[in-house]
Amino acid sequence: MTGRNNITSRQMALFTFVTQTGLGFIGLPTVLAKEVGHDGWISVLITGVICIILSMLFLLLLKRYSDKGIFDINKLIFGKWIGGIFNAILVVYLILAAARGVRVFTVFIRLTVLPFTPPLVMSPFILLPSIYLVWQGLKYVSRFKYVSVLSYIVFLVFMSLLLGDLRRSFLLPLGEAGSKQILSSITTSFRAFIGFELIMFLFPEITDKSKAFKWHLFAIVLSTLFFIIIVTVCTSFFGENFLKIQVVPLFNLARSYNAPVIERVDLYLISLWFVVMGCAMRGYMIAGYYGLGKVFNIKKTKLSFSLYFLLLYAISRVPQDINKAFRFMDIVGYLTMGVSVFFVVCLILSFVRKKGVKTQ
């Protein structure tokens, strides 16, 4: 471990929460409305419970190997060569997820404030703050996430101002979509929760590991509650039929709110959320660069760092239009599901191949 990468369990919890919620809610209420109507919040609740269970299994695996992360655990379970192959695949996943964050940010900006600015021009400016913070290390990336707390507070205050305009009848009857349809929508909700698996990669850098487990579960619970609030408010404000045609529903809420003095409330909310989205996409950026160093022994130099961000920029530009960009986001979501299953398999195998397992 290096001093620039050391973080506390509380910082890791905030790191997880912001990485999940900063990008995950965009378009989620609309997609769920199309799939399950006004029962989207039920899908989110079930998905949150699944993520909590998966997180408990992940943490059990980490606990069995004391202070090791998944990169070291793979070598102990599968051996140097096969474990190295799996580690390389995981690094590719982290890089794709980081590029997905850049693409989501550019799509969001185009949909909200700069519809005519080419992403080719936008992306470098989006990356500049991230280049500085990721270079400084995990500690500084995590600390900067505290700035985003103000944005969440403002959003919750804004939600409370809309309470008088919400219609509970838009949420009834409960379960109208049917259990089969609700269960099938879990894959959609799950794609919004990506980020909860990052503790598997960054666990060695946590200084107070004994507290990491409860703080991580707390972060997943908070993320679940946040998503439920967003989906419920959007559904009870717009109604499921009108919600289906929204692109960024949360900010259409802001446009519909008339403040007594402040004009264009949506612009203030969008500006605040830019900070959160930047913090969210840096979660996978730092994890990807950290993984390159751990797996391929790449030294931290200006050349390797510059090439890494050029790679992120290039991958983020592969989806040329918005539809392909959303498809790219879906692909990364499915990859997260595969990675989660892989971690569970590792846990099962750890009871068979006990090399490196901590003795009680």
C-alpha positions as CSV (number, residue, x, y, z in Angstrom):
1,M,0.0,0.0,0.0
2,T,1.0,3.6,-0.6
3,G,0.0,6.6,1.5
4,R,-1.7,8.1,-1.5
5,N,-4.1,5.1,-1.8
6,N,-4.9,4.6,1.9
7,I,-8.6,5.2,2.7
8,T,-10.9,4.6,5.7
9,S,-13.9,2.3,5.6
10,R,-16.1,5.3,5.9
11,Q,-14.5,6.9,2.8
12,M,-14.9,3.6,1.0
13,A,-18.6,3.6,1.8
14,L,-19.1,7.1,0.4
15,F,-16.9,6.1,-2.6
16,T,-19.3,3.2,-3.2
17,F,-22.5,5.2,-2.7
18,V,-21.5,8.0,-5.0
19,T,-20.2,5.6,-7.7
20,Q,-23.5,3.8,-7.7
21,T,-26.0,6.7,-7.5
22,G,-24.1,9.4,-9.4
23,L,-24.7,7.7,-12.8
24,G,-27.1,5.0,-12.0
25,F,-30.4,6.9,-11.7
26,I,-30.2,8.6,-15.2
27,G,-33.0,7.2,-17.2
28,L,-33.8,4.5,-14.6
29,P,-37.4,5.7,-13.8
30,T,-38.2,5.9,-17.5
31,V,-36.9,2.4,-18.4
32,L,-38.7,0.9,-15.4
33,A,-41.9,2.6,-16.3
34,K,-41.7,1.0,-19.8
35,E,-41.1,-2.4,-18.3
36,V,-43.3,-2.6,-15.1
37,G,-45.3,0.6,-15.1
38,H,-45.7,2.2,-11.7
39,D,-44.2,-0.8,-9.9
40,G,-40.6,0.3,-10.7
41,W,-39.9,1.0,-7.0
42,I,-40.6,-2.7,-6.2
43,S,-38.1,-3.8,-8.8
44,V,-35.5,-1.4,-7.2
45,L,-36.2,-2.7,-3.7
46,I,-35.8,-6.4,-4.8
47,T,-32.6,-5.5,-6.6
48,G,-31.2,-3.7,-3.6
49,V,-31.8,-6.7,-1.4
50,I,-30.0,-8.9,-4.0
51,C,-27.1,-6.5,-4.0
52,I,-26.9,-6.6,-0.2
53,I,-26.9,-10.4,-0.2
54,L,-24.1,-10.4,-2.9
55,S,-22.2,-7.8,-0.9
56,M,-22.3,-10.0,2.1
57,L,-20.9,-12.9,0.1
58,F,-18.2,-10.7,-1.3
59,L,-17.3,-9.5,2.1
60,L,-17.2,-13.1,3.4
61,L,-14.7,-13.9,0.7
62,L,-12.5,-10.9,1.6
63,K,-12.7,-11.9,5.3
64,R,-11.5,-15.4,4.5
65,Y,-8.3,-14.0,3.0
66,S,-7.7,-11.3,5.6
67,D,-6.1,-8.2,3.9
68,K,-6.1,-9.4,0.3
69,G,-8.1,-8.1,-2.7
70,I,-9.6,-10.1,-5.5
71,F,-6.4,-9.9,-7.6
72,D,-4.4,-11.7,-5.0
73,I,-7.2,-14.1,-4.1
74,N,-7.5,-15.2,-7.7
75,K,-3.9,-16.3,-7.8
76,L,-4.3,-18.3,-4.6
77,I,-7.5,-20.0,-5.9
78,F,-6.6,-20.6,-9.5
79,G,-2.8,-20.4,-9.5
80,K,-0.4,-17.9,-11.0
81,W,-1.3,-18.3,-14.7
82,I,-5.0,-19.0,-14.7
83,G,-5.5,-16.4,-11.9
84,G,-3.5,-13.9,-14.0
85,I,-5.8,-14.4,-16.9
86,F,-8.9,-13.8,-14.8
87,N,-7.2,-10.7,-13.3
88,A,-6.5,-9.4,-16.8
89,I,-10.2,-9.9,-17.7
90,L,-11.2,-8.0,-14.6
91,V,-8.9,-5.1,-15.4
92,V,-10.5,-4.9,-18.9
93,Y,-13.9,-4.8,-17.2
94,L,-12.8,-1.9,-15.0
95,I,-11.5,0.0,-18.0
96,L,-14.8,-0.5,-19.9
97,A,-16.8,0.6,-16.9
98,A,-14.6,3.7,-16.6
99,A,-15.1,4.5,-20.3
100,R,-18.9,4.0,-19.7
101,G,-18.8,6.7,-17.1
102,V,-17.2,9.1,-19.5
103,R,-19.8,8.3,-22.1
104,V,-22.7,8.7,-19.7
105,F,-21.4,12.1,-18.7
106,T,-21.1,13.3,-22.3
107,V,-24.6,12.0,-23.1
108,F,-26.0,13.7,-20.0
109,I,-24.5,17.1,-20.9
110,R,-25.8,16.8,-24.5
111,L,-29.3,16.0,-23.3
112,T,-29.4,18.9,-20.7
113,V,-27.2,21.9,-21.5
114,L,-25.0,21.5,-24.6
115,P,-27.1,19.7,-27.3
116,F,-25.0,20.9,-30.2
117,T,-21.5,20.5,-28.8
118,P,-19.8,17.4,-30.3
119,P,-18.8,14.8,-27.7
120,L,-15.3,14.8,-29.4
121,V,-14.9,18.3,-28.0
122,M,-16.7,17.7,-24.7
123,S,-14.9,14.6,-23.5
124,P,-11.4,16.1,-23.0
125,F,-12.8,18.9,-20.7
126,I,-14.8,16.3,-18.8
127,L,-11.6,14.3,-18.2
128,L,-9.4,17.2,-17.0
129,P,-10.4,17.2,-13.3
130,S,-10.3,13.4,-13.2
131,I,-6.8,13.3,-14.7
132,Y,-5.6,15.5,-11.8
133,L,-7.4,13.6,-9.0
134,V,-6.7,10.1,-10.2
135,W,-3.0,11.0,-10.5
136,Q,-3.0,12.1,-6.9
137,G,-4.3,8.7,-5.8
138,L,-7.3,6.8,-4.3
139,K,-7.2,8.9,-1.0
140,Y,-7.7,12.2,-2.9
141,V,-10.4,10.7,-5.2
142,S,-12.3,9.5,-2.1
143,R,-11.9,12.7,-0.2
144,F,-13.2,14.8,-3.0
145,K,-16.4,12.8,-3.0
146,Y,-17.3,14.7,0.2
147,V,-18.0,17.7,-2.0
148,S,-20.8,15.8,-3.6
149,V,-22.7,15.5,-0.3
150,L,-24.0,19.0,-0.8
151,S,-25.6,18.0,-4.1
152,Y,-27.4,15.1,-2.4
153,I,-28.7,17.3,0.3
154,V,-30.1,19.8,-2.2
155,F,-31.7,17.1,-4.1
156,L,-33.4,15.7,-1.1
157,V,-34.6,19.2,-0.1
158,F,-36.0,19.6,-3.7
159,M,-37.8,16.2,-3.4
160,S,-39.5,17.4,-0.2
161,L,-40.7,20.6,-2.0
162,L,-42.6,18.4,-4.4
163,L,-44.5,16.4,-1.8
164,G,-47.6,18.4,-2.3
165,D,-47.7,17.7,-6.1
166,L,-47.2,13.9,-5.8
167,R,-50.2,11.6,-6.4
168,R,-50.3,8.3,-4.5
169,S,-52.9,7.0,-6.9
170,F,-50.2,6.9,-9.6
171,L,-48.5,4.1,-7.5
172,L,-51.6,2.0,-7.2
173,P,-52.5,-0.8,-7.4
174,L,-49.4,-2.4,-6.0
175,G,-47.9,-5.2,-8.1
176,E,-50.2,-4.6,-11.1
177,A,-47.3,-5.5,-13.5
178,G,-47.3,-9.0,-12.1
179,S,-44.5,-10.9,-10.4
180,K,-43.0,-12.4,-13.6
181,Q,-42.6,-8.9,-15.2
182,I,-41.2,-7.4,-12.0
183,L,-38.7,-10.2,-11.6
184,S,-37.6,-9.8,-15.2
185,S,-37.0,-6.1,-14.7
186,I,-34.4,-6.8,-12.0
187,T,-31.7,-7.0,-14.6
188,T,-32.6,-3.4,-15.6
189,S,-32.5,-2.2,-12.0
190,F,-29.2,-4.1,-11.4
191,R,-27.4,-2.1,-14.1
192,A,-28.1,1.0,-12.0
193,F,-26.4,-0.5,-9.0
194,I,-23.0,-1.1,-10.5
195,G,-20.2,0.0,-8.2
196,F,-20.9,-2.1,-5.2
197,E,-18.3,-4.6,-6.4
198,L,-15.4,-2.1,-6.3
199,I,-14.6,-3.0,-2.7
200,M,-13.3,-6.4,-4.0
201,F,-10.5,-4.5,-5.9
202,L,-9.7,-1.8,-3.4
203,F,-10.0,-3.7,-0.1
204,P,-6.2,-3.9,0.5
205,E,-6.1,-0.1,0.7
206,I,-8.6,0.2,3.5
207,T,-6.9,1.0,6.8
208,D,-9.6,-0.1,9.2
209,K,-10.7,-3.3,7.6
210,S,-12.7,-4.5,10.6
211,K,-15.2,-1.7,10.0
212,A,-15.3,-2.0,6.2
213,F,-18.1,-4.7,6.3
214,K,-20.7,-2.7,8.1
215,W,-19.9,0.5,6.3
216,H,-20.1,-1.2,2.9
217,L,-23.5,-2.7,3.7
218,F,-24.7,0.7,4.9
219,A,-23.6,2.2,1.6
220,I,-25.7,-0.3,-0.4
221,V,-28.7,0.3,1.8
222,L,-28.4,4.1,1.3
223,S,-28.1,3.5,-2.5
224,T,-31.2,1.4,-2.5
225,L,-33.2,4.0,-0.6
226,F,-32.0,6.8,-2.9
227,F,-33.0,4.9,-6.0
228,I,-36.4,4.1,-4.5
229,I,-37.0,7.7,-3.7
230,I,-36.1,8.8,-7.2
231,V,-38.2,6.2,-8.9
232,T,-41.2,6.7,-6.6
233,V,-41.2,10.5,-6.8
234,C,-40.9,10.5,-10.6
235,T,-43.7,7.9,-11.0
236,S,-46.0,9.7,-8.6
237,F,-45.4,13.1,-10.2
238,F,-45.6,12.2,-13.9
239,G,-47.6,9.0,-13.8
240,E,-46.4,5.9,-15.6
241,N,-47.7,6.9,-19.1
242,F,-46.1,10.3,-19.2
243,L,-42.9,9.0,-17.5
244,K,-42.4,6.6,-20.4
245,I,-41.6,9.4,-22.8
246,Q,-39.2,11.3,-20.4
247,V,-35.5,11.1,-21.2
248,V,-34.0,12.6,-18.0
249,P,-37.1,12.6,-15.8
250,L,-35.5,14.0,-12.6
251,F,-34.5,17.2,-14.3
252,N,-37.8,17.5,-16.1
253,L,-39.2,17.6,-12.5
254,A,-37.0,20.6,-11.8
255,R,-38.3,22.4,-15.0
256,S,-41.8,21.9,-13.7
257,Y,-41.1,23.5,-10.3
258,N,-41.6,27.3,-10.1
259,A,-39.6,28.9,-7.3
260,P,-40.8,32.3,-6.0
261,V,-37.5,34.1,-6.7
262,I,-35.1,31.7,-8.5
263,E,-35.5,31.2,-12.2
264,R,-34.6,28.0,-14.1
265,V,-34.1,25.8,-11.0
266,D,-33.2,22.9,-13.3
267,L,-30.0,24.6,-14.4
268,Y,-28.8,24.8,-10.7
269,L,-29.7,21.2,-10.1
270,I,-27.9,20.1,-13.3
271,S,-24.8,22.1,-12.3
272,L,-24.8,20.5,-8.9
273,W,-25.1,17.0,-10.4
274,F,-22.2,17.6,-12.7
275,V,-20.0,17.4,-9.5
276,V,-21.6,14.1,-8.5
277,M,-21.3,12.5,-12.0
278,G,-17.6,13.5,-12.1
279,C,-17.1,11.9,-8.7
280,A,-19.0,8.8,-9.8
281,M,-17.0,8.2,-13.0
282,R,-13.7,8.6,-11.2
283,G,-14.6,5.5,-9.1
284,Y,-13.9,3.2,-12.0
285,M,-11.1,5.3,-13.3
286,I,-9.0,5.0,-10.2
287,A,-9.9,1.3,-9.9
288,G,-8.9,0.6,-13.5
289,Y,-5.5,2.3,-13.1
290,Y,-5.0,0.6,-9.8
291,G,-5.7,-2.7,-11.4
292,L,-3.2,-2.1,-14.2
293,G,-0.5,-1.5,-11.6
294,K,-1.4,-4.6,-9.5
295,V,-1.9,-7.1,-12.4
296,F,0.6,-5.9,-15.0
297,N,3.1,-4.2,-12.7
298,I,2.8,-1.0,-14.7
299,K,4.7,1.8,-12.9
300,K,3.0,5.1,-12.3
301,T,4.6,7.4,-14.9
302,K,3.3,10.3,-16.8
303,L,3.5,8.2,-20.0
304,S,1.5,5.3,-18.7
305,F,-1.0,7.6,-17.1
306,S,-1.5,9.6,-20.3
307,L,-1.9,6.4,-22.3
308,Y,-4.5,5.2,-19.8
309,F,-6.6,8.2,-20.2
310,L,-6.2,8.3,-24.0
311,L,-7.5,4.7,-23.9
312,L,-10.5,5.7,-21.9
313,Y,-11.2,8.5,-24.2
314,A,-10.9,6.3,-27.3
315,I,-13.2,3.6,-25.9
316,S,-15.8,6.1,-24.8
317,R,-16.0,7.4,-28.4
318,V,-16.7,3.9,-29.9
319,P,-20.5,4.4,-29.4
320,Q,-21.1,7.1,-32.0
321,D,-24.7,8.1,-31.2
322,I,-26.9,8.2,-28.1
323,N,-28.7,4.9,-28.8
324,K,-25.3,3.1,-29.2
325,A,-24.1,4.8,-26.0
326,F,-27.1,3.5,-24.0
327,R,-26.4,0.0,-25.5
328,F,-22.8,0.3,-24.3
329,M,-24.1,1.1,-20.8
330,D,-26.3,-2.0,-20.9
331,I,-23.3,-4.2,-21.9
332,V,-21.3,-2.9,-19.0
333,G,-24.2,-3.7,-16.7
334,Y,-24.3,-7.2,-17.9
335,L,-20.6,-7.5,-17.4
336,T,-21.1,-6.5,-13.8
337,M,-23.6,-9.3,-13.4
338,G,-21.0,-11.7,-14.8
339,V,-18.3,-10.3,-12.5
340,S,-20.6,-10.7,-9.5
341,V,-21.3,-14.4,-10.3
342,F,-17.5,-14.9,-10.7
343,F,-16.9,-13.5,-7.2
344,V,-19.5,-15.9,-5.8
345,V,-17.8,-18.8,-7.6
346,C,-14.5,-17.7,-6.0
347,L,-16.1,-17.8,-2.6
348,I,-17.3,-21.4,-3.2
349,L,-13.9,-22.5,-4.5
350,S,-12.2,-20.9,-1.5
351,F,-13.7,-23.7,0.7
352,V,-12.1,-26.3,-1.6
353,R,-8.7,-24.6,-2.4
354,K,-7.8,-23.3,1.0
355,K,-4.3,-21.9,0.2
356,G,-4.0,-18.5,1.8
357,V,-7.3,-18.7,3.7
358,K,-7.0,-17.2,7.2
359,T,-7.2,-19.8,9.9
360,Q,-9.7,-19.1,12.7
